[in-house]
Amino acid sequence: MRDAHYRDGYVPFPDADAARYRAAGIWQGRSLGELLRDAARRRGPALALVGDAQPFTYAQLDQAADRMAAGLRARGLAVGDRVVVQLPNGPDFVVVLFGLVRAGAIPVLTLPAHRSAEITHLAALSGAVGYVIADRAAGFDYRDLAVQVQEAAPAVRHVLVLGEPGPFEALAEVPCDLNDADPEQALPELDPSDIALMLVSGGTTGLPKLIARTHDDYHYNARASAAVCGLGETDVYLATLPVAHNFPLACPGILGTLAAGGAVAFTADPSPETAFAVIERHRVTVTAVVPPLAQLWCAAVDWEPADLSSLRLLQVGGARLAEANAREVEPRLGARLQQVFGMAEGLLNYTGLDDPEELVVATQGKPLSPADCVRVVDADGADVAPGAEGELITKGPYTISGYYRAAEHNARAFTPDGWYRSGDLVRRLPTGHLIVSGRVKDVINRGGENVSCDELEEHLLAYPGIRHAAAVGLPDESLGEKVCAALVVDDAMPTLREVKAFLADRGLAGYKHPDLLRPLSELPTTAVGKIDRRALAATLT
């Protein structure tokens, strides 16, 4: 039975804006399921997913998605049902994603690094009825996590496992032939303005938020990103970063590559030793990394003898790439650098393939769409002078109008007239290119992953003997920022090992753990009594 409440808490695009995007042809009224269907009609026998284990042609991938959708419908999944997906990089992720979308269910895409704190929260917030996991990955058993999730969120009645299922159902048993399906469970007609999938925010304040993306806006996100990257049928895109991220999924990522008729390769290990071998073996032409990986790859060409001559474009995003490191990319890797600055909430900025070198190495790109609206404002919301620093606020054809089921937070994250407050401090050049200079929000960008200071502090304050805690980001050559926790304690200062073990027991993802602990007798505060993170960082640096 259809969940009539799945749109409760969803903030749609304003009607006038939606009509304008359709009239301009920006929204084409195509679902994400049709993105693959359209590509399969054009590229049936061509390879869509390449790899040593299980390559797929477009025709095979299209059929596998239909069979997965039919099997999910046979298990009672209805239009609007949410399903948490936590899978490693690989073809199975793509089959599950398209299978869920075609069944009318809504994938809630989470990272392999998420643990019980995040997954139980996201399952409850989304009202999920299903959870798709691998059996084990990187030494972690997700079946144990699934037990905790079902205890905390009893609505999660379907747990599907890639690999050995343990007490749950094997994902391999789900697909069935459409011809064998009950006619009442036929694949549904979908409204392109409806929710296609949910991404997870970086968690800039407290627990992560859900970002509901529609078929219309996300189809455009992928399609337009493919165009700005010059993707075509001869390209091979390597999914290097975790594919539940917006960046490797649709910027242009997997979806943009499939829309363009290219092929997708995968690696779950972005180390030069592994990634370079995949690039050489599959003649990869495009991939996306975060700045610490870009730096490592540039250095690794001295000791990894792989042939990288096929690589034509290296996208770098997730955090600001220092200009000195940006200048190394093309000489060291032989690939054109494309800086990408964006957010899962919407707005994307790219340096162009024909931009002058100075813009490519010194800026983070300009907005993807001519319909993107961008302002740079001061603390009072007034536009700053051209070229001056201010907070980036935005709205447009693929930028959400509100987080899912987060009315209180939306009142702070959006202006009264619907502009999204990014929390990023930028300067805008006359060319429209943006230079990112910092953050307004209390968030640490650790190697491209956002760590919420509020969330980490809440966990730290549960540790026995910690009276006050403050998390700040400190500069780090490899990560960009490392996580430092300043603690005021009642007795003996805990060790970093003890704190990390405590946080792991609480189910907090490892990338959110502090890298450093610093004891203080008191925390600096502002005039209104809030933690003064700027003063704290200056003290600790």
DODREN-328448 format. One record per residue (C-alpha): x, z, y; residue number from 1. Coordinates in nm, 2 decimals. Example, Ala and Ser with C-alpha at 12.3 -4.5 7.8 and 13.67 -1.06 7.14 Angstrom:
R, 1.23, 0.78, -0.45, 1
R, 1.37, 0.71, -0.11, 2
***
This chain:
R, 0.00, 0.00, 0.00, 1
R, 0.13, -0.09, 0.34, 2
R, 0.27, 0.20, 0.55, 3
R, 0.05, 0.17, 0.86, 4
R, 0.27, 0.41, 1.05, 5
R, 0.61, 0.24, 1.02, 6
R, 0.58, 0.11, 1.38, 7
R, 0.51, 0.46, 1.52, 8
R, 0.79, 0.55, 1.74, 9
R, 0.91, 0.19, 1.77, 10
R, 0.95, 0.07, 2.14, 11
R, 0.87, -0.30, 2.15, 12
R, 1.01, -0.56, 2.40, 13
R, 0.78, -0.58, 2.71, 14
R, 0.52, -0.85, 2.66, 15
R, 0.63, -1.05, 2.96, 16
R, 0.99, -1.05, 2.85, 17
R, 0.90, -1.15, 2.50, 18
R, 0.69, -1.44, 2.62, 19
R, 0.98, -1.56, 2.84, 20
R, 1.23, -1.55, 2.55, 21
R, 1.00, -1.75, 2.33, 22
R, 0.93, -2.01, 2.61, 23
R, 1.31, -2.05, 2.66, 24
R, 1.37, -2.11, 2.29, 25
R, 1.59, -1.80, 2.26, 26
R, 1.35, -1.65, 2.01, 27
R, 1.25, -1.92, 1.76, 28
R, 0.99, -1.73, 1.56, 29
R, 1.21, -1.73, 1.24, 30
R, 1.26, -1.43, 1.02, 31
R, 1.60, -1.32, 0.88, 32
R, 1.48, -1.43, 0.54, 33
R, 1.42, -1.78, 0.67, 34
R, 1.78, -1.78, 0.81, 35
R, 1.91, -1.79, 0.46, 36
R, 1.62, -2.02, 0.34, 37
R, 1.70, -2.28, 0.62, 38
R, 2.07, -2.27, 0.53, 39
R, 2.00, -2.31, 0.16, 40
R, 1.79, -2.63, 0.23, 41
R, 2.09, -2.78, 0.42, 42
R, 2.38, -2.64, 0.21, 43
R, 2.23, -2.58, -0.14, 44
R, 2.54, -2.66, -0.36, 45
R, 2.80, -2.53, -0.11, 46
R, 2.95, -2.19, -0.15, 47
R, 2.79, -1.92, 0.06, 48
R, 2.97, -1.61, -0.08, 49
R, 3.32, -1.65, -0.22, 50
R, 3.51, -1.40, -0.43, 51
R, 3.68, -1.34, -0.76, 52
R, 3.39, -1.16, -0.92, 53
R, 3.07, -1.34, -0.83, 54
R, 3.07, -1.64, -0.60, 55
R, 2.73, -1.77, -0.49, 56
R, 2.62, -2.11, -0.37, 57
R, 2.36, -2.12, -0.10, 58
R, 2.10, -2.22, -0.36, 59
R, 2.20, -1.93, -0.59, 60
R, 2.20, -1.68, -0.31, 61
R, 1.86, -1.80, -0.19, 62
R, 1.72, -1.76, -0.55, 63
R, 1.89, -1.42, -0.60, 64
R, 1.73, -1.29, -0.28, 65
R, 1.39, -1.41, -0.39, 66
R, 1.43, -1.25, -0.73, 67
R, 1.54, -0.92, -0.58, 68
R, 1.24, -0.93, -0.34, 69
R, 1.01, -0.99, -0.63, 70
R, 1.15, -0.70, -0.82, 71
R, 1.12, -0.47, -0.53, 72
R, 0.76, -0.57, -0.47, 73
R, 0.69, -0.51, -0.84, 74
R, 0.81, -0.15, -0.79, 75
R, 0.55, -0.10, -0.52, 76
R, 0.76, -0.15, -0.21, 77
R, 0.53, -0.26, 0.07, 78
R, 0.56, -0.43, 0.41, 79
R, 0.72, -0.17, 0.65, 80
R, 0.86, 0.06, 0.38, 81
R, 1.21, 0.18, 0.49, 82
R, 1.49, 0.18, 0.24, 83
R, 1.83, 0.34, 0.31, 84
R, 2.11, 0.11, 0.20, 85
R, 2.46, 0.25, 0.15, 86
R, 2.67, -0.01, -0.03, 87
R, 3.04, -0.12, -0.01, 88
R, 3.14, -0.46, 0.11, 89
R, 3.05, -0.73, -0.14, 90
R, 2.79, -0.99, -0.25, 91
R, 2.55, -0.73, -0.37, 92
R, 2.50, -0.60, -0.02, 93
R, 2.39, -0.95, 0.09, 94
R, 2.15, -0.99, -0.20, 95
R, 2.00, -0.65, -0.14, 96
R, 1.97, -0.71, 0.24, 97
R, 1.79, -1.04, 0.20, 98
R, 1.58, -0.91, -0.09, 99
R, 1.45, -0.62, 0.11, 100
R, 1.38, -0.83, 0.42, 101
R, 1.19, -1.09, 0.22, 102
R, 0.99, -0.82, 0.05, 103
R, 0.89, -0.70, 0.40, 104
R, 1.07, -0.37, 0.36, 105
R, 1.31, -0.25, 0.63, 106
R, 1.67, -0.18, 0.53, 107
R, 1.82, 0.12, 0.71, 108
R, 2.19, 0.03, 0.70, 109
R, 2.43, 0.32, 0.67, 110
R, 2.81, 0.34, 0.62, 111
R, 2.99, 0.42, 0.30, 112
R, 3.16, 0.70, 0.49, 113
R, 2.83, 0.88, 0.57, 114
R, 2.76, 1.19, 0.37, 115
R, 2.47, 1.43, 0.32, 116
R, 2.45, 1.54, 0.68, 117
R, 2.39, 1.19, 0.80, 118
R, 2.20, 1.04, 0.51, 119
R, 1.95, 1.31, 0.47, 120
R, 1.88, 1.30, 0.85, 121
R, 1.84, 0.92, 0.85, 122
R, 1.62, 0.92, 0.54, 123
R, 1.39, 1.18, 0.70, 124
R, 1.39, 1.02, 1.04, 125
R, 1.31, 0.67, 0.91, 126
R, 1.06, 0.80, 0.65, 127
R, 1.25, 0.62, 0.38, 128
R, 1.10, 0.57, 0.04, 129
R, 1.41, 0.42, -0.12, 130
R, 1.79, 0.46, -0.13, 131
R, 2.03, 0.19, -0.26, 132
R, 2.38, 0.31, -0.35, 133
R, 2.69, 0.23, -0.55, 134
R, 2.77, 0.46, -0.84, 135
R, 3.12, 0.54, -0.71, 136
R, 3.34, 0.41, -0.44, 137
R, 3.67, 0.53, -0.30, 138
R, 3.66, 0.82, -0.54, 139
R, 3.31, 0.95, -0.42, 140
R, 3.01, 0.97, -0.65, 141
R, 2.70, 0.86, -0.45, 142
R, 2.47, 0.96, -0.73, 143
R, 2.54, 1.33, -0.65, 144
R, 2.46, 1.25, -0.29, 145
R, 2.13, 1.08, -0.40, 146
R, 2.03, 1.41, -0.57, 147
R, 2.08, 1.59, -0.24, 148
R, 1.89, 1.33, -0.05, 149
R, 1.59, 1.34, -0.27, 150
R, 1.58, 1.72, -0.25, 151
R, 1.59, 1.71, 0.13, 152
R, 1.37, 1.40, 0.17, 153
R, 1.11, 1.40, -0.12, 154
R, 0.96, 1.07, 0.01, 155
R, 1.26, 0.89, -0.13, 156
R, 1.11, 0.80, -0.47, 157
R, 1.33, 0.50, -0.55, 158
R, 1.70, 0.53, -0.60, 159
R, 1.87, 0.21, -0.71, 160
R, 2.23, 0.22, -0.82, 161
R, 2.49, -0.06, -0.83, 162
R, 2.68, 0.02, -1.15, 163
R, 2.61, 0.31, -1.38, 164
R, 2.28, 0.45, -1.27, 165
R, 2.31, 0.81, -1.41, 166
R, 1.96, 0.97, -1.37, 167
R, 1.84, 0.68, -1.15, 168
R, 1.75, 0.31, -1.19, 169
R, 2.02, 0.04, -1.22, 170
R, 2.00, -0.21, -0.94, 171
R, 2.08, -0.49, -1.20, 172
R, 1.74, -0.42, -1.36, 173
R, 1.54, -0.48, -1.04, 174
R, 1.54, -0.87, -0.99, 175
R, 1.26, -1.06, -1.16, 176
R, 1.14, -1.42, -1.15, 177
R, 0.88, -1.50, -0.89, 178
R, 0.68, -1.68, -1.15, 179
R, 0.65, -1.36, -1.35, 180
R, 0.53, -1.15, -1.05, 181
R, 0.17, -1.04, -1.00, 182
R, 0.01, -1.28, -0.75, 183
R, -0.09, -0.98, -0.55, 184
R, 0.27, -0.90, -0.51, 185
R, 0.38, -1.24, -0.37, 186
R, 0.63, -1.24, -0.09, 187
R, 0.46, -1.16, 0.23, 188
R, 0.43, -1.37, 0.55, 189
R, 0.63, -1.18, 0.81, 190
R, 0.58, -1.14, 1.19, 191
R, 0.91, -1.24, 1.36, 192
R, 0.84, -0.99, 1.63, 193
R, 0.83, -0.71, 1.38, 194
R, 1.12, -0.48, 1.27, 195
R, 1.37, -0.66, 1.04, 196
R, 1.62, -0.38, 0.99, 197
R, 1.76, -0.06, 1.13, 198
R, 2.12, 0.00, 1.24, 199
R, 2.26, 0.34, 1.30, 200
R, 2.39, 0.44, 1.64, 201
R, 2.74, 0.57, 1.68, 202
R, 2.59, 0.91, 1.74, 203
R, 2.69, 0.97, 2.10, 204
R, 2.47, 1.27, 2.14, 205
R, 2.40, 1.48, 1.83, 206
R, 2.29, 1.33, 1.50, 207
R, 2.29, 0.94, 1.48, 208
R, 1.99, 0.75, 1.61, 209
R, 1.81, 0.46, 1.45, 210
R, 1.82, 0.12, 1.62, 211
R, 1.53, -0.10, 1.52, 212
R, 1.61, -0.47, 1.54, 213
R, 1.35, -0.74, 1.51, 214
R, 1.37, -1.07, 1.33, 215
R, 1.35, -1.26, 1.66, 216
R, 1.62, -1.07, 1.84, 217
R, 1.86, -1.03, 1.54, 218
R, 1.83, -1.39, 1.44, 219
R, 1.93, -1.49, 1.79, 220
R, 2.21, -1.23, 1.79, 221
R, 2.37, -1.39, 1.48, 222
R, 2.30, -1.75, 1.58, 223
R, 2.43, -1.73, 1.94, 224
R, 2.73, -1.53, 1.82, 225
R, 2.82, -1.81, 1.57, 226
R, 2.80, -2.06, 1.85, 227
R, 3.03, -1.87, 2.09, 228
R, 3.28, -1.84, 1.80, 229
R, 3.26, -2.22, 1.72, 230
R, 3.15, -2.14, 1.36, 231
R, 3.08, -2.43, 1.14, 232
R, 3.04, -2.54, 0.77, 233
R, 3.42, -2.54, 0.71, 234
R, 3.47, -2.18, 0.82, 235
R, 3.53, -1.89, 0.59, 236
R, 3.45, -1.55, 0.74, 237
R, 3.62, -1.24, 0.59, 238
R, 3.40, -0.92, 0.61, 239
R, 3.68, -0.67, 0.66, 240
R, 3.50, -0.38, 0.84, 241
R, 3.21, -0.20, 0.67, 242
R, 2.93, -0.46, 0.66, 243
R, 2.66, -0.21, 0.77, 244
R, 2.82, -0.23, 1.12, 245
R, 2.66, -0.47, 1.37, 246
R, 3.00, -0.63, 1.43, 247
R, 3.08, -0.77, 1.08, 248
R, 2.71, -0.82, 1.01, 249
R, 2.59, -1.03, 1.29, 250
R, 2.86, -1.08, 1.56, 251
R, 2.87, -1.34, 1.41, 252
R, 2.96, -1.18, 1.09, 253
R, 2.78, -1.25, 0.76, 254
R, 2.45, -1.36, 0.92, 255
R, 2.61, -1.58, 1.18, 256
R, 2.83, -1.75, 0.92, 257
R, 2.54, -1.82, 0.69, 258
R, 2.33, -1.95, 0.98, 259
R, 2.62, -2.19, 1.05, 260
R, 2.66, -2.30, 0.69, 261
R, 3.00, -2.14, 0.63, 262
R, 3.12, -1.91, 0.35, 263
R, 3.17, -1.54, 0.35, 264
R, 3.45, -1.35, 0.17, 265
R, 3.48, -0.97, 0.13, 266
R, 3.73, -0.69, 0.12, 267
R, 3.66, -0.32, 0.11, 268
R, 4.03, -0.25, 0.19, 269
R, 4.15, -0.37, 0.53, 270
R, 4.52, -0.29, 0.46, 271
R, 4.75, -0.59, 0.52, 272
R, 4.85, -0.59, 0.16, 273
R, 4.49, -0.65, 0.04, 274
R, 4.34, -0.83, 0.34, 275
R, 4.63, -1.08, 0.38, 276
R, 4.60, -1.17, 0.01, 277
R, 4.23, -1.24, 0.05, 278
R, 4.29, -1.45, 0.36, 279
R, 4.55, -1.66, 0.17, 280
R, 4.34, -1.70, -0.15, 281
R, 4.02, -1.80, 0.02, 282
R, 4.17, -1.98, 0.32, 283
R, 3.99, -1.75, 0.56, 284
R, 3.94, -1.88, 0.91, 285
R, 3.77, -1.60, 1.10, 286
R, 3.76, -1.22, 1.07, 287
R, 3.69, -0.91, 1.28, 288
R, 3.90, -0.59, 1.31, 289
R, 3.93, -0.28, 1.53, 290
R, 4.23, -0.23, 1.76, 291
R, 4.43, 0.00, 1.52, 292
R, 4.40, -0.27, 1.24, 293
R, 4.50, -0.55, 1.48, 294
R, 4.81, -0.35, 1.57, 295
R, 4.89, -0.29, 1.20, 296
R, 4.83, -0.65, 1.10, 297
R, 5.06, -0.77, 1.38, 298
R, 5.34, -0.54, 1.26, 299
R, 5.28, -0.62, 0.89, 300
R, 5.36, -0.99, 0.91, 301
R, 5.73, -0.87, 0.89, 302
R, 5.68, -0.72, 0.54, 303
R, 5.38, -0.90, 0.39, 304
R, 5.47, -1.26, 0.30, 305
R, 5.11, -1.40, 0.28, 306
R, 5.02, -1.74, 0.41, 307
R, 4.79, -1.67, 0.71, 308
R, 4.80, -2.03, 0.84, 309
R, 4.42, -2.08, 0.78, 310
R, 4.33, -1.80, 1.02, 311
R, 4.21, -1.95, 1.35, 312
R, 4.03, -1.66, 1.52, 313
R, 4.08, -1.29, 1.51, 314
R, 3.80, -1.09, 1.67, 315
R, 3.89, -0.75, 1.80, 316
R, 3.63, -0.49, 1.91, 317
R, 3.49, -0.15, 1.85, 318
R, 3.73, 0.00, 2.12, 319
R, 3.94, -0.14, 2.40, 320
R, 4.25, -0.33, 2.29, 321
R, 4.55, -0.25, 2.51, 322
R, 4.68, -0.56, 2.69, 323
R, 5.02, -0.53, 2.54, 324
R, 4.87, -0.53, 2.19, 325
R, 4.64, -0.82, 2.28, 326
R, 4.94, -1.03, 2.38, 327
R, 5.09, -0.99, 2.03, 328
R, 4.80, -1.13, 1.83, 329
R, 4.85, -1.51, 1.86, 330
R, 5.24, -1.50, 1.84, 331
R, 5.23, -1.27, 1.54, 332
R, 4.93, -1.38, 1.34, 333
R, 4.89, -1.74, 1.46, 334
R, 4.52, -1.69, 1.54, 335
R, 4.34, -1.71, 1.87, 336
R, 4.23, -1.37, 1.99, 337
R, 3.87, -1.31, 2.08, 338
R, 3.79, -0.97, 2.24, 339
R, 3.44, -0.85, 2.16, 340
R, 3.27, -0.56, 2.35, 341
R, 2.92, -0.47, 2.25, 342
R, 2.69, -0.22, 2.10, 343
R, 2.45, -0.20, 1.80, 344
R, 2.17, -0.14, 2.06, 345
R, 2.22, -0.50, 2.18, 346
R, 2.44, -0.64, 2.45, 347
R, 2.74, -0.84, 2.33, 348
R, 3.04, -0.97, 2.53, 349
R, 3.29, -1.22, 2.41, 350
R, 3.60, -1.38, 2.56, 351
R, 3.56, -1.76, 2.52, 352
R, 3.76, -1.99, 2.30, 353
R, 3.86, -2.18, 2.61, 354
R, 3.92, -1.88, 2.84, 355
R, 4.26, -1.86, 3.02, 356
R, 4.50, -1.63, 2.84, 357
R, 4.49, -1.37, 3.12, 358
R, 4.11, -1.32, 3.07, 359
R, 4.15, -1.31, 2.69, 360
R, 4.42, -1.04, 2.69, 361
R, 4.30, -0.83, 2.99, 362
R, 3.92, -0.83, 2.96, 363
R, 3.66, -0.75, 2.70, 364
R, 3.45, -1.07, 2.75, 365
R, 3.13, -1.17, 2.93, 366
R, 2.77, -1.15, 2.81, 367
R, 2.67, -1.37, 2.52, 368
R, 2.33, -1.49, 2.66, 369
R, 2.23, -1.64, 2.99, 370
R, 1.93, -1.42, 2.96, 371
R, 2.14, -1.10, 2.94, 372
R, 2.08, -0.88, 3.25, 373
R, 2.38, -0.66, 3.35, 374
R, 2.43, -0.41, 3.63, 375
R, 2.72, -0.18, 3.71, 376
R, 2.59, 0.14, 3.88, 377
R, 2.71, 0.47, 4.02, 378
R, 2.59, 0.82, 3.91, 379
R, 2.28, 0.78, 4.13, 380
R, 2.18, 0.45, 3.97, 381
R, 2.28, 0.23, 4.27, 382
R, 2.48, -0.09, 4.22, 383
R, 2.85, -0.05, 4.30, 384
R, 3.05, -0.29, 4.51, 385
R, 3.17, -0.60, 4.32, 386
R, 3.48, -0.51, 4.12, 387
R, 3.43, -0.14, 4.14, 388
R, 3.40, 0.09, 3.84, 389
R, 3.05, 0.21, 3.73, 390
R, 2.83, 0.26, 3.43, 391
R, 2.71, -0.06, 3.26, 392
R, 2.33, -0.08, 3.22, 393
R, 2.16, -0.37, 3.06, 394
R, 1.85, -0.54, 2.91, 395
R, 1.80, -0.87, 2.75, 396
R, 1.67, -1.07, 2.45, 397
R, 1.85, -0.87, 2.19, 398
R, 1.88, -0.53, 2.35, 399
R, 1.64, -0.26, 2.23, 400
R, 1.39, -0.10, 2.46, 401
R, 1.42, 0.24, 2.29, 402
R, 1.56, 0.41, 1.99, 403
R, 1.33, 0.46, 1.69, 404
R, 1.13, 0.79, 1.69, 405
R, 1.34, 0.93, 1.97, 406
R, 1.11, 0.97, 2.27, 407
R, 1.30, 1.26, 2.43, 408
R, 1.64, 1.09, 2.40, 409
R, 1.49, 0.76, 2.52, 410
R, 1.40, 0.93, 2.85, 411
R, 1.77, 0.98, 2.91, 412
R, 1.91, 0.67, 2.75, 413
R, 1.69, 0.42, 2.94, 414
R, 1.60, 0.39, 3.31, 415
R, 1.23, 0.42, 3.40, 416
R, 1.22, 0.04, 3.44, 417
R, 1.37, -0.02, 3.09, 418
R, 1.74, -0.07, 3.14, 419
R, 1.96, 0.07, 2.86, 420
R, 2.23, 0.31, 2.98, 421
R, 2.53, 0.21, 2.78, 422
R, 2.75, 0.51, 2.88, 423
R, 3.04, 0.27, 2.92, 424
R, 3.24, 0.26, 3.25, 425
R, 3.33, -0.10, 3.34, 426
R, 3.45, -0.32, 3.62, 427
R, 3.30, -0.67, 3.65, 428
R, 3.52, -0.96, 3.76, 429
R, 3.38, -1.26, 3.96, 430
R, 3.39, -1.46, 3.64, 431
R, 3.14, -1.22, 3.48, 432
R, 3.40, -1.08, 3.25, 433
R, 3.40, -0.70, 3.20, 434
R, 3.69, -0.46, 3.19, 435
R, 3.60, -0.14, 3.00, 436
R, 3.77, 0.16, 3.16, 437
R, 3.61, 0.46, 2.98, 438
R, 3.30, 0.64, 2.88, 439
R, 3.03, 0.84, 3.06, 440
R, 2.89, 1.00, 2.74, 441
R, 3.06, 1.28, 2.54, 442
R, 3.19, 1.06, 2.26, 443
R, 3.53, 1.01, 2.10, 444
R, 3.62, 0.65, 1.99, 445
R, 3.84, 0.72, 1.69, 446
R, 3.97, 0.39, 1.56, 447
R, 3.64, 0.21, 1.65, 448
R, 3.41, 0.48, 1.51, 449
R, 3.22, 0.69, 1.76, 450
R, 3.24, 1.06, 1.70, 451
R, 2.97, 1.27, 1.88, 452
R, 3.12, 1.57, 2.04, 453
R, 2.79, 1.75, 2.03, 454
R, 2.74, 1.69, 1.66, 455
R, 3.09, 1.80, 1.56, 456
R, 3.07, 2.11, 1.78, 457
R, 2.74, 2.21, 1.62, 458
R, 2.90, 2.20, 1.28, 459
R, 3.21, 2.39, 1.40, 460
R, 3.00, 2.67, 1.54, 461
R, 2.86, 2.74, 1.20, 462
R, 3.21, 2.83, 1.08, 463
R, 3.25, 3.21, 1.04, 464
R, 3.45, 3.35, 1.33, 465
R, 3.43, 3.05, 1.56, 466
R, 3.26, 3.18, 1.88, 467
R, 3.30, 2.86, 2.10, 468
R, 3.41, 2.51, 2.01, 469
R, 3.47, 2.19, 2.22, 470
R, 3.57, 1.85, 2.09, 471
R, 3.76, 1.61, 2.30, 472
R, 3.95, 1.28, 2.24, 473
R, 4.32, 1.28, 2.30, 474
R, 4.52, 0.95, 2.34, 475
R, 4.67, 0.82, 2.02, 476
R, 4.89, 0.52, 1.97, 477
R, 4.73, 0.41, 1.64, 478
R, 4.37, 0.53, 1.67, 479
R, 4.31, 0.49, 2.04, 480
R, 4.18, 0.85, 2.04, 481
R, 4.22, 1.13, 1.80, 482
R, 3.97, 1.41, 1.76, 483
R, 4.09, 1.75, 1.89, 484
R, 3.88, 2.06, 1.85, 485
R, 3.95, 2.35, 2.09, 486
R, 3.83, 2.68, 1.94, 487
R, 3.77, 3.03, 2.07, 488
R, 3.77, 3.26, 1.77, 489
R, 3.69, 3.62, 1.70, 490
R, 3.98, 3.69, 1.47, 491
R, 4.24, 3.47, 1.30, 492
R, 4.25, 3.10, 1.38, 493
R, 4.15, 2.89, 1.08, 494
R, 4.38, 2.62, 0.95, 495
R, 4.29, 2.25, 0.98, 496
R, 4.27, 2.23, 0.61, 497
R, 4.01, 2.51, 0.60, 498
R, 3.80, 2.35, 0.87, 499
R, 3.81, 2.01, 0.71, 500
R, 3.70, 2.16, 0.38, 501
R, 3.42, 2.35, 0.55, 502
R, 3.30, 2.03, 0.72, 503
R, 3.32, 1.83, 0.40, 504
R, 3.10, 2.10, 0.23, 505
R, 2.85, 2.06, 0.51, 506
R, 2.83, 1.69, 0.43, 507
R, 2.99, 1.56, 0.75, 508
R, 3.15, 1.22, 0.72, 509
R, 3.53, 1.24, 0.71, 510
R, 3.60, 1.02, 1.01, 511
R, 3.42, 1.29, 1.22, 512
R, 3.66, 1.57, 1.12, 513
R, 3.91, 1.69, 1.38, 514
R, 4.26, 1.56, 1.36, 515
R, 4.39, 1.86, 1.56, 516
R, 4.29, 2.22, 1.62, 517
R, 4.39, 2.41, 1.94, 518
R, 4.32, 2.78, 2.00, 519
R, 4.21, 2.89, 2.34, 520
R, 4.10, 3.22, 2.49, 521
R, 3.81, 3.05, 2.68, 522
R, 3.68, 2.70, 2.74, 523
R, 3.69, 2.55, 3.09, 524
R, 3.34, 2.49, 3.24, 525
R, 3.18, 2.30, 3.52, 526
R, 3.00, 2.46, 3.82, 527
R, 2.68, 2.44, 3.62, 528
R, 2.83, 2.61, 3.31, 529
R, 2.88, 2.30, 3.09, 530
R, 3.21, 2.24, 2.90, 531
R, 3.45, 2.06, 3.14, 532
R, 3.59, 1.81, 2.89, 533
R, 3.80, 1.63, 3.15, 534
R, 3.98, 1.96, 3.24, 535
R, 4.00, 2.05, 2.87, 536
R, 4.16, 1.72, 2.78, 537
R, 4.41, 1.75, 3.06, 538
R, 4.50, 2.10, 2.94, 539
R, 4.55, 1.98, 2.58, 540
R, 4.73, 1.65, 2.64, 541
***
